[in-house]
């Protein structure tokens, strides 16, 4: 759209849709073009203009490229909700894919790839095959990307039609952009496939390196990322690859630079010549430094990547530490990263410069940054033994300025320095003790107490200092209490005089009798036992020589570091986490013929509208599904979502039945009557099907307006039941209804307090306010399929559970008509028969069931056939669930 097209967004007309419909069917081209622009504008701001689908599609037959682009944009947006109508546009796509204008050919194949409707894919294959061999490189590069999109929709089709081989052929194309797109497409397909698809050989390697010099910057990124997965045969080949890639380090685009750095670092592992490695390190420094003159956001990404690089190859930036000095206007996130890298690059040669910087930072106004700077000084002291004394001098100078949080942070790091260099710098303890009264942070208090306890024999008034902390012992945080306990024991062992003896009694009493903290209590009892039985053994334990610490707090594990370096220039290198930690990849698994579903989508239609045509019908082929949609069908269970969909890998996480008036199973109870909700009636119930819990819903629209945009939310409840996906219901016209099966997940939002079967639900749509209603959670829907127990196991479990875990209840109105019918009804709800015996004229039945988190129910039912009255006794590890269980079993036996 041009700069004058903003007018299309500012319409305030009432009867907009009918007017647009009229304009779209106008005989004048300009009027039709304006109408399509208005439709796109309405679509952009979120209005539903899907009712104009046929009218917009009719505008496709045009020579005007701008209009064609707009219509294609509309098609991409609405084809998924109108798959049957989208097929009307197929002929135009096929025709456009053979248009003399290469822009139109590319546009047609790109749009067909973006329309993610399975029905259209079969029509896409022939045009795509032609476009992959097109004379125009622009069409070929567009077609290459389209193959990856098609693979995502139907992987089997791509392999059967030979598209993967065609993509591999494009790697030898004479146009570098075609090569880059072919590489990008193959890499994307490889990500989603469990078998090797894209493997670089030495022949492919030379073609990719040749294309690297001529393609666009993003093409270079795709090729470099692909090359980084190639392992050179020997050191000579690695050197040749690096030589060809090194010029990319001078590129203006940061992504190209980082991808080139990644590639070079990985190949350096194979290079044996130290001179070559040294030269490469020199060449990599300037481009990395240049990245730090970019915008703060790019600086941050660069710094996170540099952090990894200097852990592996510190020599690359060893002489460039000055570029990491913080500027006054750097954002805090950039400053923090720079500090981290400065610590890693600090050496005996540059420590004086670094300490001057850190000392300056310690007087900044940002408290978090100051703390990190003070801690950095301590970490440098631990890292560099020769510089430790200079670091301590700086810390003492900072303590003298008497800024509270600086003093506290300094004490924390000095404690670590004492651990690193025992019996070396204890002369400064007197200075530290002067700041005792200002300490109010748990970590600082704990550090100071550790110092007093560790060096009690050198501090004349150590008992007085510790006593000042003991006055507030019960109110202190656990970290401080634990340290006080250990320090007091150390003081007693080093100075077993009357003062420390009284202190140890007070502390042990507080730490055992007066506390609820199990860690503190356990440690106190251990010390008490040691001191009372063998004080010498207590000395060996408590005053044992401590291992010397090192500064590895921010060093990554070598294997993790290698994995992150292989992912430089991706989110993984920014998060410092492997990709698997935050990206769930779905590998394509080929199905056997018996496993395939008739619609090719694992029991799922592409949209609510299509689901409405097939959801409650018996299995059909694609061809007869449409004809069957119009007639009434026998109620059969709707297909159950597969596991990937329930995990949120697909939007179609609810199934809409074709004929809402005849839902599968018994009628659903009314939970929201039409009279109280402006004509919207909701019937709903929790059900269990094939091991999965669903919320089965029937929504009836008794109002005068169409209802759409349905959403649902569940309040906290005993079992943390929540929706496993969005509620997908098509627009419901007045006087009609729609059904849906909403997958549910457990333990997402658990409410505290005693167990309850209450389920509070909120439902909203675009036309009405939020409606709230209450439903029940029948415990029977939670009974798992693996709840069956062997007789011996049942008997052992019954005997092992205490009598307090046995609860019974009488049901005077329940009548057991026959034993077999009762067992069948209970078995349908996963309550499994174990054994039966006779007692007088009554039958005694033993059953087992299990609910999530492994809580078993061992059930004993006693009743006489045909006589009112039944007694139910249960034993369970979760007796608090008994009321819900009895409620569920009464409901099952009465139904």
C-alpha positions, -999 to +999 in steps of 0.1 A: +000+000+000+012+035-007+015+064+018-020+076+009-037+044+019-042+053+056-077+065+047-087+028+044-082+024+081-105+053+092-139+041+081-168+045+105-196+031+083-223+010+099-232-015+071-196-020+061-197-057+050-227-053+026-211-022+011-177-039+006-195-069-009-211-046-035-178-028-042-159-061-046-184-071-073-182-038-091-175-037-129-149-010-123-113-021-117-104+008-095-134+004-073-126-033-068-090-025-059-101+001-033-126-024-019-098-050-015-076-024+003-105-017+027-109-054+034-072-058+041-073-027+063-103-042+083-085-075+085-053-058+098-072-041+127-088-074+137-122-073+121-137-105+109-141-102+071-141-139+063-177-137+050-163-118+020-140-148+010-158-157-023-160-120-033-123-114-027-113-146-044-132-135-075-109-104-077-079-127-083-085-128-120-065-096-127-034-084-145-028-058-117+001-071-096-007-049-066-043-062-065-031-097-069-007-093-039-036-080-017-059-109-026-031-134-019-025-117+015-062-121+023-061-158+012-032-166+034-051-152+064-084-168+059-077-201+040-073-220+072-108-211+084-124-216+049-105-246+034-133-257+012-136-222-004-098-219-007-099-247-033-118-222-055-085-202-058-064-232-068-070-229-106-058-193-105-027-203-085-018-230-111-025-205-139-004-178-123+025-202-117+028-204-155+025-166-161+051-150-183+059-125-155+084-142-131+072-120-102+037-134-106+050-170-109+070-166-076+041-149-059+018-177-068+041-205-055+050-185-024+013-179-015+004-216-021+032-225+003+019-201+030-017-214+028-013-242+053-043-263+042-037-299+036-063-301+008-043-275-013-009-293-010-017-319-036-024-290-061+008-273-051+031-301-062+030-297-100+035-259-100+063-263-074+081-289-094+080-265-125+091-235-104+121-254-090+134-258-125+122-223-137+145-202-159+143-172-136+165-174-104+139-153-084+113-180-090+137-208-081+148-192-049+111-187-038+103-223-047+132-235-026+118-220+005+083-233-004+096-269-002+104-264+035+069-250+041+054-280+023+075-304+043+061-289+075+026-297+062+032-331+046+067-345+049+058-378+032+045-360+001+077-340-002+098-371-001+076-391-025+076-363-051+114-360-051+115-324-038+144-331-015+165-342-045+155-311-064+166-290-035+200-307-033+204-301-071+198-264-064+229-263-043+248-265-076+228-236-091+247-208-107+228-182-088+242-176-052+208-166-038+192-198-051+220-217-034+215-198-001+177-205-001+182-241-009+206-244+020+182-226+043+154-248+032+174-281+037+186-269+071+150-262+082+139-296+070+168-313+088+158-296+120+124-314+119+136-348+106+150-376+126+172-390+098+201-373+079+188-353+050+213-325+044+250-337+046+278-315+032+304-334+012+337-320-001+320-315-035+291-295-019+316-276+002+334-259-027+300-248-042+289-233-009+321-215-004+319-201-039+283-189-034+293-173+000+311-144-017+282-133-039+249-138-020+231-114+003+240-110+039+212-134+052+222-159+025+257-158+039+244-165+074+224-195+062+255-209+043+279-202+072+256-219+097+253-249+074+291-250+069+297-249+107+282-284+109+308-297+085+338-315+100+370-310+079+388-342+069+422-329+081+440-298+093+448-286+057+412-287+046+402-268+079+428-241+070+415-238+035+379-234+047+390-208+073+409-189+047+378-187+024+356-176+053+379-150+070+369-122+047+333-124+061+347-110+094+349-076+077+311-076+069+289-048+081+262-072+093+267-084+129+250-117+122+274-125+094+304-116+116+293-139+144+284-167+121+319-164+106+335-164+141+315-195+150+327-213+118+364-203+124+363-214+160+350-248+152+375-253+124+404-241+147+399-273+167+413-293+138+442-269+130+475-281+144+498-252+135+502-228+164+512-200+141+480-203+121+459-204+153+477-173+166+471-154+134+434-164+134+430-151+170+446-118+159+422-116+129+391-123+150+397-096+176+390-064+155+355-075+142+345-086+178+356-052+191+337-034+163+305-051+174+308-031+207+303+002+189+268-009+177+234-002+195+232-014+231+209-044+222+235-056+196+263-050+221+245-072+246+242-101+222+278-096+211+290-095+248+271-127+256+288-144+227+322-129+236+317-143+271+317-178+256+345-171+232+370-159+259+363-189+280+375-211+252+401-188+236+410-160+261+440-150+239+417-136+212+408-105+233+436-106+259+450-073+247+416-056+242+404-053+278+400-015+275+371-019+250+351-036+278+355-006+302+320+006+310+308+040+296+287+062+318+257+059+294+258+021+289+226+004+299+229-017+331+226-050+312+256-041+290+276-030+321+270-063+339+282-083+309+313-061+304+322-067+341+319-104+336+342-104+306+367-080+324+371-106+352+377-134+327+404-112+308+420-099+340+457-109+343+488-099+362+497-076+333+465-055+333+452-059+369+461-024+379+440-009+351+411-032+359+412-024+397+411+013+390+380+007+368+363-015+394+371+011+422+355+038+400+324+016+394+320+010+432+311+047+436+284+046+409+247+052+418+233+019+406+233-004+437+233-037+417+262-025+396+282-014+426+277-047+443+288-066+412+319-043+409+329-050+445+323-087+440+344-085+408+374-072+429+371-102+452+369-126+422+401-111+407+419-116+440+409-152+441+419-157+404+453-139+406+474-147+436+500-120+429+473-093+427+454-105+458+471-079+481+463-050+457+427-062+456+424-063+493+439-027+496+411-015+472+385-034+492+397-018+525+396+017+508+360+010+498+351-001+534+364+032+547+339+052+526+312+037+549+286+031+523+265+004+538+259-019+508+296-015+497+308-025+531+285-056+532+295-067+497+332-062+506+329-084+537+313-112+516+342-113+491+369-109+519+355-141+534+361-159+501+396-144+499+404-158+534+392-192+522+415-189+491+446-176+510+444-190+546+467-174+572+478-146+549+456-115+552+440-119+587+455-086+598+426-068+583+400-085+606+401-056+631+390-032+603+362-055+594+350-058+630+345-020+631+317-023+606+298-050+626+269-027+637+260-017+601+254-053+588+218-060+580+219-084+550+219-121+557+248-130+534+270-102+549+261-112+585+268-149+577+302-140+562+312-118+592+301-146+616+322-171+596+353-149+599+348-144+637+343-182+642+372-192+619+396-168+635+382-168+671+417-175+686+430-143+670+401-120+680+403-111+717+366-103+721+352-129+697+327-141+723+314-106+728+311-101+690+291-134+686+270-126+716+258-094+699+243-116+671+229-142+695+204-117+710+184-118+678+190-155+670+154-166+667+146-138+643+176-143+620+172-160+586+183-197+584+216-188+566+227-166+596+214-191+622+234-220+607+266-199+605+260-186+641+257-222+653+289-234+637+308-202+647+298-206+684+309-243+683+343-232+668+346-206+695+339-231+723+364-256+708+391-230+705+384-212+738+366-236+762+361-210+789+330-201+809+317-175+785+316-197+754+302-226+775+272-205+784+268-193+748+270-229+734+241-239+757+220-210+746+227-216+709+221-254+711+189-249+730+176-223+705+187-244+675+169-276+688+140-267+710+130-233+697+133-238+659+112-254+631+140-255+606+150-292+601+185-283+587+193-262+617+179-287+642+198-316+626+231-297+626+226-287+662+219-323+673+251-335+655+272-309+673+255-316+706+262-353+703+298-347+692+306-323+720+290-345+747+306-378+736+341-369+722+352-332+721+384-343+703+364-358+675+344-326+674+376-306+668+386-329+640+352-325+623+345-288+629+380-274+628+392-296+599+413-281+572+392-266+545+398-272+508+411-241+489+385-225+467+389-212+432+368-188+411+349-211+389+314-197+398+309-184+363+328-210+343+307-233+321+312-270+319+335-278+289+310-300+271+283-273+275+307-246+264+315-266+232+278-270+225+271-233+231+301-223+208+285-245+181+254-223+185+270-189+184+248-162+169+216-179+181+194-175+211+213-204+227+245-183+230+225-154+245+207-175+271+239-196+277+216-227+276+216-255+250+188-253+225+170-283+239+165-264+272+141-239+257+130-252+222+108-282+217+115-297+183+091-321+167+108-348+146+088-362+117+079-398+123+068-418+092+035-436+099+026-470+087-005-474+065-025-489+094-017-458+116-027-432+091-058-412+096-082-407+067-076-369+066-038-372+069-036-350+100-036-375+128-073-373+135-073-335+133-089-312+107-071-280+099-098-257+112-129-256+134-150-253+103-135-284+087-138-302+121-174-295+121-178-314+089-159-344+100-155-345+138-184-368+148-186-388+116-173-423+110-139-424+091-143-410+056-120-401+028-114-365+019-137-368-011-168-380+007-163-359+038-179-328+023-210-346+011-214-363+045-213-329+062-247-319+051-266-349+064-273-362+099-248-389+110-249-416+137-232-405+169-198-421+172-169-411+194-150-381+180-113-388+172-090-382+201-061-357+198-027-371+195+000-364+221+018-337+201-014-316+197-021-319+234+013-306+242+005-274+223+023-283+191-008-276+170-035-250+173-063-274+167-065-286+203-103-289+204-126-309+182-159-296+171-187-321+164-207-320+132-241-324+147-243-307+181-278-319+186-266-355+189-234-355+209-217-388+216-227-404+249-255-393+273-268-357+272-245-332+289-259-314+320-267-277+318-241-256+336-250-222+323-287-217+314-297-194+285-320-174+308-291-160+329-266-155+301-282-134+273-293-165+253-260-185+255-266-220+270-237-242+279-239-279+286-207-294+299-190-323+317-156-336+324-150-370+306-121-394+302-113-410+269-083-431+260-063-420+290-069-383+285-093-360+303-115-337+282-141-310+289-170-320+267-191-289+259-222-280+239-228-243+233-262-232+221-268-197+207-304-187+216-296-150+211-302-128+180-266-123+171-238-146+159-213-155+187-176-160+181-141-156+196-148-181+225-122-184+253-122-204+285-104-202+318-105-225+349-100-212+385-076-228+409-089-263+419-079-293+440-064-312+410-050-281+392-072-289+361-066-264+333-072-262+295-045-280+275-050-257+245-072-229+232-110-233+230-116-236+192-153-231+183-165-217+150-188-187+149-222-199+162-252-184+143-285-176+161-305-207+167-276-231+161-251-249+184-216-264+184-198-290+204-162-292+214-138-315+233-113-294+251-082-314+263-074-308+299-041-310+318-035-316+356-017-299+384-013-265+366-029-243+392-036-262+424-057-245+451-046-250+487-069-263+514-090-295+518-099-314+486-130-302+468-149-313+437-157-277+428-146-265+394-151-228+387-152-219+350-152-186+331-162-184+294-162-153+272-168-144+236-165-113+215-201-102+218-210-108+255-194-103+290-175-130+308-199-157+321-190-176+353-204-210+363-197-239+387-192-275+376-181-306+395-149-327+391-161-363+393-131-383+408-139-411+384-125-391+355-091-391+373-090-429+377-060-441+357-059-470+332-030-486+352-049-489+385-053-527+383-035-546+411-026-582+415-044-601+443-013-606+463-003-570+459-038-559+469-037-580+500-002-568+510-011-532+505-044-535+525-025-550+554+004-525+552-020-495+554-029-484+590-065-488+602-067-450+604-066-450+566-097-471+563-130-452+558-164-466+551-198-452+541-233-467+537-255-459+507-291-469+519-308-461+486-284-477+462-296-511+447-271-535+430-292-551+403-265-576+393-229-582+402-218-584+365-236-552+355-221-533+385-185-546+377-189-536+341-201-501+350-172-496+374-146-511+350-157-485+324-144-459+349-111-477+355-121-494+388-107-529+384-122-561+398-098-581+421-119-607+439-154-617+451-167-636+482-200-644+499-208-632+533-242-644+546-265-635+518-244-606+506-218-603+479-185-587+489-165-573+459-129-561+460-117-536+435-087-513+429-083-478+414-056-452+412-056-414+407-027-392+396+004-389+417+001-427+425-027-425+452-043-460+452-078-468+464-085-504+477-122-508+476-146-532+494-183-532+483-208-552+503-244-556+491-272-581+484-284-582+448-318-565+444-319-553+480-316-515+488-284-507+507-247-509+499-217-505+521-184-491+506-151-493+526-118-480+512-082-480+522-059-454+507-028-434+512-049-403+506-077-406+531-085-369+526-098-379+492-124-402+507-154-378+505-148-372+468-144-409+462-177-417+479-194-389+459-180-404+427-189-441+434-225-431+445-229-413+412-216-443+392-237-469+410-269-448+407-264-440+370 
